[in-house]
Amino acid sequence: MDATDQRMVEIINNHCIRLNEIIENILQLSRRERSRPETLDLGQWVRSFVDEYRQGNDLGNDSLRAITGAGEAVAVVADPQQLQQVVWNLVQNALRYGRLPGEPARVMVVSRLGEHGVPVLEVIDRGPGIPQKVAAQIFEPFYTTHEYGTGLGLYLARQMAEANQALLEYVRVAGGGSCFRLVLTPPARSPADALEADQADTA
């Protein structure tokens, strides 16, 4: 094929991939199963996720690291399959969009205890960040600023997070970059319960 035909095939392929992503996302919406929560060691889960992602995806010059607190056990209650889908989506977005022009992506998956002892999982990149006006809409269905985006990935991620009594939010990183923060449920209580208990202790 000459260069023009090769370019046409590339365009067709890109649109087929985008259409397939839309169909897959809509199917996920329609057949979403109830969560089956388990108690997980979040640090161990994060390390396993990063190892499996590296093995199944060619990162090229990009980097993906697991950051877990040394000696800090972080227990959470979540459906491991749905947690996998949420974090996979966040990592895919970070590797695709969270990079500066001409530079490889640098992505971290962080497990830690947040304020009031609430377990937190964060996907952080060192890219350009998301403008404030765009950030206010990124969790809305079908909202996208990218030519081949479906506008459903982050919406589905937040829906699955909520099905696991977790909170998913976007946090801008000082000095450049983005952080998608998942505030998870500790054993026997929700994040909201933990905040209320801490406030009662300090009252």
Stockholm file with secondary structure:
# STOCKHOLM 1.0

chainA/1-203         MDATDQRMVEIINNHCIRLNEIIENILQLSRRERSRPETLDLGQWVRSFVDEYRQGNDLGNDSLRAITGAGEAVAVVADPQQLQQVVWNLVQNALRYGRLPGEPARVMVVSRLGEHGVPVLEVIDRGPGIPQKVAAQIFEPFYTTHEYGTGLGLYLARQMAEANQALLEYVRVAGGGSCFRLVLTPPARSPADALEADQADTA
#=GR chainA/1-203 SS CCHHHHHHHHHHHHHHHHHHHHHHHHHHHHTCCCCCCEEEEHHHHHHHHHHHHHHHSCCTTCEEEEEECTTCCCEEEECHHHHHHHHHHHHHHHHHHSCCTTSCCEEEEEEEECGGGCEEEEEEECSCCCCHHHHTTTTSTTCCSSTTCCSCHHHHHHHHHHHTTCEEEEEECTTSCEEEEEECBCTTSCHHHHHHHHHHHHC
#=GC SS_cons         CCHHHHHHHHHHHHHHHHHHHHHHHHHHHHTCCCCCCEEEEHHHHHHHHHHHHHHHSCCTTCEEEEEECTTCCCEEEECHHHHHHHHHHHHHHHHHHSCCTTSCCEEEEEEEECGGGCEEEEEEECSCCCCHHHHTTTTSTTCCSSTTCCSCHHHHHHHHHHHTTCEEEEEECTTSCEEEEEECBCTTSCHHHHHHHHHHHHC
//
